Amino acid sequence: QVQLVESGGGLVQAGGSLRLSCAASRRTFSSAAMGWFRQAPGKEREFVAVINWNGSRTYYADSVKGRFTISRDNDKNTVYLQMKSLKPEDAAVYYCALDVGGYSAYAPEYDYWGQGTQVTVSS
């Protein structure tokens, strides 16, 4: 079993920045792809970004491309999501997830999920 714990959410003004972190409990992390997803009230959970096991590949949703950066530190079992130029529509609960088998933007393919961290963006 892998536990994922997100942190770094909070309230920020539009145009501001936040960095989310997600710490994994096991070394399984270093061989797995990691993704970030988000869910706003009344909306479906949506893909934000994914990074492969060694950080050499990343992929972003069009809505965040150029503003968000996903990265990882396998020595710390941690994945990050740097968010810049935040918009009110970025407000959501952000979840990190671990995909043992691949590198995907598809939520059902992920094996483990964190509990989420709230990001609120004021206009």
N, C-alpha and C positions, 0 to 999 in steps of 0.2 A: 504494500500500500504506500502511496506517495501522498504527502500532504503539501499543499501549496497555500502560501499565505501572502496575500497582497497588502501593500501599504503605499502611502503617498498621496491618496486621494484628498480632496478638500474643496474649498470654495476659492475660486479665482475669477478675476474680472476678464471679460472678453479681451483677447489680445495677449493675455498672460500665458504663463508656462507652468507646467507641473511635470514631475517625474514620478512615475509609478514603479514600484519594485515588486517582485514576486519571488519569494524564497521557497525552495523545494527541500523536502526533508531527506531525500535519498540521492545517492550517486547516480541513480537511473537518469537523473536530470541531464548529465553530461553526454548521454547518447541519444537523447530525445529532442524532437522539435518542440518548440514552445510557441504558443499563440496568445494573442490578446483579443478578446471579444468585448462587446459592450451591449448593454440593454437599457434603453430608456423606457420610462413608464408607458404602458400601452403599446409597446413595439416589440417586434421579434428581436431575439439576440442576433447581433450582427458581427461579422468578422472585422477585425481592425488590422492586425498584422501577424506575421509568423516569421520565425527565424529557425534555420536548421540547426543541427546538433552542434556544429562548430562555429556558427556565426558567419559562414561564408555566403549564405543565401538568405535573402529577406524578400518579403512580398507584402504589399500594403493594399488596403482598400483605397479606391480612387478618392474617397471623401477625406482621407487623411494624408495622402501622398504629398510629400514635400513639407509637411508640418510635423509629423510624428516620426520618431526613430526608435526602432526596436534594437536592443543589443543584449548581450548576455556575458556573464562571467562564470565560467564553469568551475573555477576554483572556489567560488562562493555559492555555487548552486543557485544563482540568482539571474533572473531576466528582468530587463528594464523596458519601460516605455517612456521616452522623452516626448512630451507634448508641448508644442509651441503654437503661437497664434491661435489660441483656443477660441472657439466660437460657441455661442449658446447651444447650438445643435450638437455639440460634442458632449453635453451633459448626459450622464448615464452612470450606471454601475458598470465598472470595468472588471472583467474576469481574466485571469490568466489560466491557461490550460496546457497540459502536457500530452503530446502525441508520441507514444512509444514507437509506432510503426512507420511514421512517415513525416510528411511536410505538407500540410493541408490548410485550406481556408474553410473547410467544411466541419462545422462543430461536432456532428455525430462521430467523427473519426478520432476525436480526442478522448483519452482514457481517464484523465484526472482533471479536476477543476478546483480552483480556489473559491473562497466564499464571496469574493467581490469587494471592491472599494468604490465608494461614491465619489464622483467628480461632478461638481456643480459650477456652472459658468454663468456669471451675472453679466447682463448687457448694460 
